[in-house]
Amino acid sequence: MILIRFLIGVLVAIVVGVALIPLLVLLDLRDGGTGWGLCNDGFGRCNTSYFVGLELLVALMAAILVLVLAIGGLVKLLRYLRERSPRPTAAR
């Protein structure tokens, strides 16, 4: 059960990391970077289609959905194992 709790914690940390990606892309663009490949020539001469941002959004949302579903599955497994484990009886 400790392993499952550890995996849940790792998945929550990954969800937070994935949710921070748009902020990191914007910070990179602000500092004159390429926005992790979003704008190859920097923000001033960014010449991308309208769908690049949407593609990034859909990919991040799909990743977060898969991770949240995995967390939900692990939580259900943890509850199932907790209910199945024998309860210690009180001594008289």
All heavy atoms as an XYZ file, in Angstrom:
693
protein
N       0.820     -1.188      0.000
C       0.000      0.000      0.000
C       0.866      1.256      0.000
O       0.431      2.287     -0.516
C      -0.931     -0.005      1.213
C      -2.107     -0.949      1.018
S      -3.567     -0.486      1.896
C      -3.364     -1.306      3.437
N       2.052      1.146      0.562
C       2.960      2.293      0.569
C       3.396      2.623     -0.859
O       3.497      3.796     -1.225
C       4.169      2.017      1.486
C       3.707      1.926      2.935
C       5.221      3.087      1.328
C       4.787      1.482      3.898
N       3.618      1.597     -1.660
C       4.004      1.808     -3.059
C       2.901      2.545     -3.829
O       3.186      3.453     -4.620
C       4.316      0.476     -3.733
C       4.674      0.538     -5.215
C       5.958      1.334     -5.406
C       4.803     -0.843     -5.782
N       1.653      2.171     -3.579
C       0.539      2.828     -4.271
C       0.456      4.291     -3.851
O       0.253      5.172     -4.688
C      -0.775      2.081     -3.990
C      -0.719      0.675     -4.595
C      -1.967      2.852     -4.559
C      -1.885     -0.203     -4.249
N       0.618      4.574     -2.571
C       0.599      5.964     -2.111
C       1.750      6.754     -2.725
O       1.590      7.921     -3.085
C       0.677      6.020     -0.591
C      -0.584      5.563      0.075
C      -0.472      5.644      1.559
N      -1.670      5.091      2.179
C      -1.869      5.050      3.463
N      -0.961      5.525      4.295
N      -2.978      4.538      3.938
N       2.905      6.129     -2.827
C       4.058      6.785     -3.453
C       3.767      7.094     -4.921
O       4.058      8.191     -5.406
C       5.304      5.909     -3.313
C       6.505      6.474     -4.001
C       7.197      7.536     -3.450
C       6.949      5.939     -5.203
C       8.308      8.065     -4.085
C       8.056      6.455     -5.849
C       8.747      7.528     -5.285
N       3.170      6.128     -5.627
C       2.829      6.338     -7.036
C       1.805      7.462     -7.197
O       1.895      8.259     -8.138
C       2.301      5.052     -7.657
C       3.329      3.957     -7.919
C       2.640      2.693     -8.403
C       4.356      4.420     -8.923
N       0.839      7.534     -6.288
C      -0.142      8.618     -6.337
C       0.560      9.958     -6.164
O       0.286     10.922     -6.886
C      -1.238      8.412     -5.277
C      -2.117      7.225     -5.651
C      -2.098      9.675     -5.117
C      -3.086      6.794     -4.565
N       1.481     10.041     -5.228
C       2.234     11.278     -5.017
C       3.052     11.666     -6.234
O       3.110     12.842     -6.607
N       3.685     10.691     -6.862
C       4.482     10.965     -8.059
C       3.588     11.464     -9.192
O       3.924     12.434     -9.884
C       5.264      9.698     -8.489
C       5.848      9.851     -9.873
C       6.358      9.392     -7.478
N       2.422     10.831     -9.359
C       1.511     11.251    -10.422
C       0.958     12.653    -10.165
O       0.799     13.441    -11.107
C       0.371     10.248    -10.584
C       0.753      8.909    -11.218
C      -0.453      7.974    -11.248
C       1.306      9.096    -12.606
N       0.685     12.989     -8.915
C       0.227     14.346     -8.594
C       1.325     15.354     -8.920
O       1.054     16.427     -9.489
C      -0.207     14.440     -7.118
C      -0.394     15.878     -6.689
C      -1.491     13.659     -6.891
N       2.565     15.030     -8.604
C       3.681     15.929     -8.927
C       3.823     16.088    -10.448
O       4.101     17.191    -10.936
C       4.974     15.395     -8.326
N       3.611     15.020    -11.194
C       3.692     15.104    -12.652
C       2.554     15.970    -13.205
O       2.767     16.762    -14.131
C       3.682     13.691    -13.275
C       4.972     12.960    -12.920
C       3.509     13.757    -14.785
C       4.987     11.500    -13.328
N       1.350     15.857    -12.630
C       0.226     16.690    -13.070
C       0.557     18.167    -12.847
O       0.311     19.009    -13.721
C      -1.077     16.304    -12.329
C      -2.156     17.357    -12.532
C      -1.580     14.957    -12.807
N       1.122     18.480    -11.701
C       1.505     19.873    -11.425
C       2.559     20.334    -12.430
O       2.496     21.448    -12.949
C       2.003     20.022     -9.974
C       2.623     21.381     -9.736
C       0.864     19.775     -8.999
N       3.526     19.471    -12.722
C       4.554     19.815    -13.706
C       3.980     20.059    -15.087
O       4.356     21.010    -15.769
N       3.050     19.210    -15.507
C       2.428     19.382    -16.820
C       1.596     20.663    -16.846
O       1.581     21.382    -17.851
C       1.566     18.142    -17.181
C       0.704     18.395    -18.400
C       2.452     16.933    -17.410
N       0.928     20.970    -15.749
C       0.118     22.182    -15.698
C       0.986     23.441    -15.732
O       0.520     24.503    -16.151
C      -0.744     22.178    -14.440
N       2.244     23.345    -15.328
C       3.138     24.490    -15.336
C       3.807     24.727    -16.690
O       4.442     25.761    -16.883
C       4.217     24.329    -14.266
C       3.766     24.526    -12.826
C       4.916     24.231    -11.875
C       3.241     25.921    -12.609
N       3.680     23.815    -17.617
C       4.352     23.946    -18.910
C       3.962     25.232    -19.647
O       4.849     25.929    -20.151
C       4.133     22.686    -19.776
C       4.958     21.537    -19.202
C       4.513     22.938    -21.231
C       4.759     20.220    -19.906
N       2.671     25.615    -19.733
C       2.365     26.879    -20.430
C       3.038     28.091    -19.784
O       3.495     28.996    -20.497
C       0.838     26.993    -20.332
C       0.378     25.599    -20.162
C       1.443     24.904    -19.378
N       3.111     28.111    -18.466
C       3.791     29.214    -17.793
C       5.272     29.236    -18.142
O       5.847     30.298    -18.414
C       3.612     29.108    -16.282
C       4.331     30.144    -15.448
C       3.770     31.532    -15.712
C       4.230     29.804    -13.978
N       5.898     28.083    -18.174
C       7.317     28.014    -18.518
C       7.563     28.418    -19.969
O       8.569     29.065    -20.283
C       7.851     26.608    -18.248
C       7.823     26.169    -16.786
C       8.231     24.707    -16.657
C       8.712     27.048    -15.934
N       6.640     28.061    -20.858
C       6.765     28.476    -22.262
C       6.676     29.986    -22.376
O       7.469     30.629    -23.075
C       5.685     27.778    -23.136
C       5.599     28.416    -24.508
C       5.980     26.295    -23.257
N       5.716     30.585    -21.665
C       5.580     32.047    -21.706
C       6.793     32.742    -21.104
O       7.250     33.776    -21.615
C       4.310     32.473    -20.973
C       3.006     32.154    -21.689
C       1.824     32.520    -20.804
C       2.923     32.882    -23.009
N       7.333     32.207    -20.030
C       8.533     32.794    -19.435
C       9.719     32.702    -20.386
O      10.528     33.628    -20.476
C       8.859     32.121    -18.101
C       7.925     32.450    -16.938
C       8.291     31.612    -15.716
C       7.978     33.930    -16.610
N       9.820     31.597    -21.109
C      10.902     31.449    -22.074
C      10.745     32.447    -23.223
O      11.723     33.054    -23.669
C      10.931     30.020    -22.612
C      12.107     29.771    -23.531
O      13.240     30.168    -23.164
O      11.902     29.201    -24.617
N       9.524     32.645    -23.685
C       9.285     33.630    -24.739
C       9.590     35.050    -24.247
O      10.139     35.860    -24.989
C       7.839     33.557    -25.226
C       7.498     32.406    -26.156
C       5.997     32.333    -26.370
C       8.222     32.550    -27.471
N       9.235     35.339    -23.013
C       9.485     36.666    -22.467
C      10.980     36.970    -22.392
O      11.416     38.099    -22.612
C       8.876     36.773    -21.072
C       9.007     38.174    -20.486
C       8.733     38.180    -19.038
N       9.854     37.493    -18.389
C       9.982     37.360    -17.092
N       9.062     37.818    -16.299
N      11.021     36.751    -16.583
N      11.760     35.955    -22.098
C      13.202     36.146    -21.978
C      13.927     36.071    -23.313
O      15.150     36.022    -23.367
C      13.793     35.110    -21.021
C      13.316     35.310    -19.591
O      12.931     36.438    -19.250
O      13.336     34.328    -18.818
N      13.179     36.028    -24.413
C      13.798     36.022    -25.733
C      14.059     34.642    -26.289
O      14.726     34.507    -27.312
N      13.534     33.621    -25.656
C      13.732     32.256    -26.136
C      12.748     31.891    -27.231
O      12.003     32.732    -27.748
N      12.738     30.626    -27.554
C      11.872     30.147    -28.627
C      10.548     29.617    -28.101
O       9.727     29.159    -28.890
C      12.567     29.029    -29.416
O      12.774     27.914    -28.546
C      13.855     29.499    -30.031
N      10.323     29.664    -26.806
C       9.088     29.115    -26.255
C       9.028     27.618    -26.395
O       7.990     27.055    -26.695
N      10.181     26.984    -26.187
C      10.334     25.533    -26.305
C       9.948     25.062    -27.702
O       9.306     24.045    -27.884
C       9.525     24.801    -25.253
C       9.989     25.010    -23.847
C      10.903     25.905    -23.417
C       9.545     24.310    -22.691
N      11.056     25.821    -22.062
C      10.231     24.851    -21.593
C       8.627     23.305    -22.474
C      10.037     24.412    -20.306
C       8.434     22.868    -21.198
C       9.137     23.408    -20.122
N      10.328     25.839    -28.713
C      10.075     25.465    -30.099
C       8.778     26.008    -30.666
O       8.476     25.785    -31.830
N       8.030     26.754    -29.879
C       6.767     27.312    -30.364
C       7.011     28.406    -31.392
O       6.348     28.470    -32.428
C       5.963     27.853    -29.183
C       4.528     28.244    -29.430
C       3.730     27.035    -29.877
C       3.920     28.832    -28.179
N       7.977     29.277    -31.134
C       8.363     30.351    -32.059
C       9.863     30.227    -32.306
O      10.668     30.599    -31.455
C       8.045     31.723    -31.475
S       6.311     32.026    -31.209
N      10.237     29.730    -33.450
C      11.647     29.454    -33.713
C      12.514     30.701    -33.748
O      13.686     30.659    -33.396
C      11.792     28.684    -35.027
C      11.228     27.285    -34.913
O      11.234     26.703    -33.841
N      10.742     26.762    -36.013
N      11.959     31.837    -34.176
C      12.736     33.074    -34.275
C      12.486     34.018    -33.104
O      12.820     35.194    -33.173
C      12.408     33.799    -35.588
C      12.818     32.990    -36.798
O      13.815     32.244    -36.695
O      12.142     33.081    -37.832
N      11.883     33.548    -32.045
C      11.574     34.402    -30.904
C      10.197     35.021    -31.038
O       9.529     34.914    -32.076
N       9.771     35.683    -29.996
C       8.409     36.211    -29.957
C       8.188     37.352    -30.949
O       7.114     37.486    -31.516
C       8.077     36.684    -28.544
C       6.654     37.082    -28.370
C       5.652     36.137    -28.413
C       6.308     38.408    -28.197
C       4.326     36.494    -28.260
C       4.990     38.781    -28.047
C       3.996     37.822    -28.070
N       9.194     38.169    -31.172
C       9.046     39.313    -32.066
C       8.734     38.929    -33.492
O       8.001     39.625    -34.187
N       9.288     37.823    -33.945
C       9.054     37.369    -35.323
C       8.404     35.988    -35.330
O       8.722     35.147    -36.161
C      10.371     37.346    -36.080
C      10.972     38.720    -36.208
C      12.160     38.746    -37.086
N      13.049     37.579    -36.874
C      14.332     37.582    -37.152
N      14.896     38.665    -37.631
N      15.053     36.518    -36.958
N       7.477     35.801    -34.419
C       6.786     34.509    -34.323
C       5.778     34.409    -35.456
O       4.866     35.220    -35.576
C       6.080     34.393    -32.974
S       5.401     32.758    -32.669
N       5.964     33.433    -36.305
C       5.131     33.279    -37.484
C       4.568     31.861    -37.509
O       4.971     31.028    -38.300
C       5.960     33.547    -38.742
C       5.124     34.133    -39.844
O       3.969     34.486    -39.630
N       5.711     34.240    -41.021
N       3.617     31.580    -36.619
C       3.040     30.241    -36.541
C       1.580     30.297    -36.956
O       0.972     31.352    -37.059
C       3.126     29.681    -35.113
O       2.389     30.539    -34.250
C       4.550     29.585    -34.647
N       1.012     29.143    -37.157
C      -0.406     29.078    -37.499
C      -1.236     29.231    -36.228
O      -0.715     29.196    -35.113
C      -0.730     27.738    -38.173
O      -0.635     26.694    -37.225
N      -2.510     29.375    -36.409
C      -3.409     29.524    -35.271
C      -3.529     28.241    -34.458
O      -3.934     28.266    -33.312
C      -4.802     29.939    -35.754
C      -4.853     31.322    -36.311
C      -5.068     31.537    -37.661
C      -4.675     32.427    -35.490
C      -5.117     32.808    -38.187
C      -4.715     33.708    -36.000
C      -4.940     33.891    -37.348
O      -4.984     35.153    -37.849
N      -3.180     27.130    -35.045
C      -3.414     25.850    -34.415
C      -2.261     25.364    -33.539
O      -2.406     24.374    -32.844
C      -3.726     24.794    -35.475
C      -4.970     25.112    -36.238
C      -4.904     25.510    -37.560
C      -6.209     25.028    -35.630
C      -6.048     25.810    -38.268
C      -7.365     25.335    -36.328
C      -7.287     25.723    -37.650
N      -1.128     26.023    -33.546
C       0.014     25.570    -32.751
C      -0.312     25.639    -31.262
O      -0.083     24.688    -30.511
C       1.277     26.395    -33.078
C       2.410     26.047    -32.150
C       1.689     26.153    -34.515
N      -0.875     26.751    -30.835
C      -1.249     26.881    -29.430
C      -2.353     25.917    -29.045
O      -2.343     25.331    -27.957
N      -3.308     25.726    -29.956
C      -4.399     24.794    -29.705
C      -3.882     23.361    -29.616
O      -4.334     22.581    -28.768
C      -5.453     24.919    -30.801
C      -6.705     24.070    -30.632
C      -7.442     24.451    -29.353
C      -7.612     24.211    -31.837
N      -2.925     23.003    -30.474
C      -2.339     21.662    -30.424
C      -1.625     21.441    -29.094
O      -1.740     20.364    -28.501
C      -1.363     21.468    -31.575
C      -2.013     21.366    -32.929
C      -1.003     21.380    -34.056
O       0.221     21.442    -33.791
O      -1.437     21.341    -35.219
N      -0.902     22.452    -28.631
C      -0.228     22.341    -27.336
C      -1.247     22.188    -26.215
O      -1.082     21.355    -25.327
C       0.654     23.567    -27.099
C       1.412     23.622    -25.774
C       2.407     22.484    -25.677
C       2.115     24.962    -25.633
N      -2.319     22.963    -26.270
C      -3.367     22.886    -25.258
C      -4.021     21.512    -25.233
O      -4.210     20.921    -24.160
C      -4.423     23.966    -25.504
C      -5.628     23.949    -24.576
C      -5.214     24.344    -23.172
C      -6.711     24.864    -25.106
N      -4.350     20.976    -26.393
C      -4.995     19.664    -26.466
C      -4.054     18.578    -25.948
O      -4.479     17.673    -25.212
C      -5.469     19.368    -27.911
C      -5.883     17.923    -28.076
C      -6.605     20.297    -28.285
N      -2.788     18.649    -26.300
C      -1.830     17.653    -25.825
C      -1.678     17.711    -24.310
O      -1.659     16.662    -23.638
C      -0.476     17.869    -26.500
N      -1.612     18.914    -23.762
C      -1.478     19.047    -22.302
C      -2.743     18.586    -21.591
O      -2.671     17.925    -20.546
C      -1.146     20.489    -21.934
C       0.231     20.988    -22.363
C       0.384     22.462    -22.039
C       1.329     20.179    -21.715
N      -3.906     18.923    -22.137
C      -5.163     18.493    -21.526
C      -5.292     16.971    -21.574
O      -5.763     16.350    -20.620
C      -6.347     19.149    -22.231
C      -6.419     20.643    -22.059
S      -6.863     21.127    -20.413
C      -8.591     20.796    -20.452
N      -4.890     16.364    -22.678
C      -4.943     14.903    -22.785
C      -3.999     14.255    -21.779
O      -4.357     13.260    -21.132
C      -4.596     14.469    -24.206
N      -2.813     14.829    -21.628
C      -1.861     14.287    -20.661
C      -2.399     14.402    -19.238
O      -2.308     13.452    -18.448
C      -0.524     15.011    -20.780
N      -2.990     15.545    -18.918
C      -3.547     15.729    -17.575
C      -4.723     14.781    -17.359
O      -4.867     14.193    -16.280
C      -3.952     17.202    -17.352
C      -2.682     18.060    -17.229
C      -4.820     17.366    -16.122
C      -2.945     19.541    -17.128
N      -5.566     14.582    -18.373
C      -6.694     13.664    -18.247
C      -6.217     12.241    -17.972
O      -6.742     11.563    -17.082
C      -7.556     13.705    -19.511
C      -8.722     12.731    -19.540
C      -9.749     13.094    -18.485
C      -9.350     12.681    -20.919
N      -5.223     11.788    -18.709
C      -4.697     10.431    -18.513
C      -4.104     10.300    -17.107
O      -4.331      9.290    -16.416
C      -3.646     10.099    -19.591
C      -2.873      8.847    -19.250
C      -4.319      9.955    -20.947
N      -3.372     11.317    -16.669
C      -2.771     11.260    -15.333
C      -3.828     11.268    -14.231
O      -3.718     10.519    -13.253
C      -1.801     12.428    -15.145
C      -0.519     12.345    -15.971
C       0.210     13.679    -15.950
C       0.373     11.236    -15.451
N      -4.864     12.081    -14.390
C      -5.923     12.124    -13.381
C      -6.691     10.806    -13.354
O      -7.049     10.315    -12.265
C      -6.858     13.329    -13.638
C      -8.123     13.248    -12.818
C      -6.126     14.625    -13.330
N      -6.936     10.205    -14.503
C      -7.583      8.896    -14.533
C      -6.712      7.833    -13.865
O      -7.223      6.958    -13.159
C      -7.913      8.493    -15.969
C      -9.039      9.276    -16.638
C      -9.178      8.857    -18.103
C     -10.343      9.098    -15.903
N      -5.408      7.907    -14.071
C      -4.497      6.967    -13.409
C      -4.518      7.170    -11.896
O      -4.518      6.194    -11.132
C      -3.081      7.137    -13.952
N      -4.553      8.411    -11.445
C      -4.633      8.683    -10.007
C      -5.936      8.128     -9.448
O      -5.955      7.497     -8.384
C      -4.513     10.200     -9.733
C      -3.097     10.675    -10.026
C      -4.894     10.534     -8.294
C      -2.934     12.184    -10.006
N      -7.036      8.340    -10.161
C      -8.325      7.805     -9.714
C      -8.315      6.287     -9.619
O      -8.839      5.707     -8.671
N      -7.712      5.631    -10.588
C      -7.601      4.177    -10.550
C      -6.764      3.690     -9.379
O      -7.114      2.710     -8.712
N      -5.673      4.384     -9.112
C      -4.835      3.998     -7.972
C      -5.538      4.237     -6.644
O      -5.390      3.441     -5.706
C      -3.503      4.751     -8.014
C      -2.513      4.278     -9.067
C      -1.295      5.195     -9.100
C      -2.087      2.843     -8.805
N      -6.310      5.313     -6.549
C      -7.059      5.570     -5.313
C      -8.117      4.488     -5.097
O      -8.292      4.006     -3.968
C      -7.698      6.974     -5.348
C      -8.715      7.155     -4.249
C      -6.620      8.040     -5.250
N      -8.801      4.068     -6.168
C      -9.778      2.984     -6.044
C      -9.100      1.680     -5.640
O      -9.622      0.932     -4.813
C     -10.539      2.798     -7.356
C     -11.581      3.845     -7.578
C     -12.399      3.535     -8.811
C     -13.449      4.613     -9.000
N     -14.326      4.336    -10.136
N      -7.939      1.414     -6.217
C      -7.189      0.214     -5.846
C      -6.771      0.275     -4.386
O      -6.869     -0.728     -3.663
C      -5.960      0.064     -6.741
C      -5.038     -1.115     -6.439
C      -5.764     -2.431     -6.636
C      -3.784     -1.032     -7.292
N      -6.334      1.434     -3.930
C      -5.941      1.593     -2.535
C      -7.128      1.362     -1.605
O      -7.000      0.675     -0.586
C      -5.348      2.982     -2.315
C      -4.751      3.279     -0.952
C      -3.569      2.375     -0.671
C      -4.327      4.734     -0.879
N      -8.289      1.907     -1.943
C      -9.492      1.678     -1.127
C      -9.879      0.212     -1.114
O     -10.255     -0.333     -0.080
C     -10.649      2.509     -1.654
C     -10.554      3.950     -1.326
C     -11.767      4.693     -1.823
N     -11.585      6.124     -1.662
C     -12.242      7.027     -2.336
N     -13.146      6.670     -3.226
N     -12.021      8.307     -2.145
N      -9.798     -0.441     -2.266
C     -10.131     -1.864     -2.351
C      -9.197     -2.694     -1.473
O      -9.636     -3.573     -0.732
C     -10.053     -2.324     -3.804
C     -10.227     -3.804     -3.991
C     -11.480     -4.381     -3.880
C      -9.131     -4.613     -4.285
C     -11.653     -5.747     -4.053
C      -9.291     -5.982     -4.458
C     -10.550     -6.545     -4.336
O     -10.707     -7.888     -4.494
N      -7.909     -2.409     -1.546
C      -6.954     -3.162     -0.733
C      -7.135     -2.875      0.746
O      -6.964     -3.765      1.581
C      -5.525     -2.822     -1.173
C      -5.123     -3.336     -2.554
C      -3.730     -2.842     -2.909
C      -5.199     -4.842     -2.614
N      -7.489     -1.642      1.080
C      -7.709     -1.293      2.481
C      -8.938     -2.017      3.025
O      -8.955     -2.454      4.177
C      -7.874      0.210      2.629
C      -7.795      0.677      4.067
C      -7.921      2.164      4.183
N      -6.775      2.826      3.568
C      -6.758      4.082      3.163
N      -7.846      4.825      3.289
N      -5.684      4.605      2.630
N      -9.992     -2.155      2.229
C     -11.196     -2.861      2.668
C     -10.958     -4.358      2.782
O     -11.571     -5.016      3.625
C     -12.350     -2.592      1.702
C     -12.882     -1.183      1.768
C     -13.890     -0.894      0.672
O     -14.180     -1.811     -0.139
O     -14.381      0.247      0.625
N     -10.106     -4.896      1.955
C      -9.822     -6.336      1.975
C      -8.875     -6.740      3.083
O      -8.859     -7.904      3.473
C      -9.193     -6.764      0.646
C     -10.213     -7.228     -0.336
C      -9.574     -7.860     -1.524
N      -9.239     -9.251     -1.233
C      -8.321     -9.941     -1.885
N      -7.643     -9.386     -2.846
N      -8.092    -11.196     -1.595
N      -8.065     -5.816      3.565
C      -7.074     -6.181      4.579
C      -7.783     -6.527      5.882
O      -8.782     -5.920      6.250
C      -6.088     -5.038      4.799
O      -6.738     -3.930      5.385
N      -7.271     -7.540      6.595
C      -7.908     -7.946      7.862
C      -7.747     -6.862      8.915
O      -6.700     -6.246      9.050
C      -7.173     -9.224      8.238
C      -5.880     -9.160      7.519
C      -6.116     -8.340      6.281
N      -8.818     -6.639      9.666
C      -8.806     -5.651     10.731
C      -8.364     -6.332     12.034
O      -8.826     -7.438     12.335
C     -10.190     -5.053     10.932
C     -10.787     -4.497      9.694
C     -10.690     -2.992      9.702
N     -11.393     -2.454      8.537
C     -10.813     -1.686      7.674
N      -9.571     -1.349      7.807
N     -11.495     -1.213      6.652
N      -7.490     -5.687     12.789
C      -7.124     -6.273     14.079
C      -8.295     -6.192     15.046
O      -9.014     -5.202     15.106
C      -5.938     -5.406     14.547
C      -6.057     -4.138     13.770
C      -6.749     -4.477     12.500
N      -8.529     -7.298     15.762
C      -9.623     -7.318     16.728
C      -9.130     -6.831     18.074
O      -7.958     -7.007     18.445
C     -10.189     -8.751     16.873
O      -9.113     -9.607     17.266
C     -10.774     -9.210     15.553
N     -10.014     -6.225     18.828
C      -9.647     -5.698     20.156
C      -9.549     -6.850     21.153
O     -10.384     -7.744     21.168
C     -10.679     -4.682     20.616
N      -8.515     -6.805     21.963
C      -8.318     -7.843     22.983
C      -9.222     -7.554     24.162
O      -9.421     -6.428     24.568
C      -6.856     -7.883     23.433
N      -9.757     -8.622     24.788
C     -10.649     -8.445     25.941
C      -9.932     -8.708     27.216
O      -9.148     -9.405     27.516
C     -11.847     -9.382     25.843
C     -12.723     -8.985     24.691
C     -13.916     -9.847     24.676
N     -14.714     -9.471     23.512
C     -15.938     -9.794     23.358
N     -16.553    -10.478     24.269
N     -16.597     -9.452     22.303
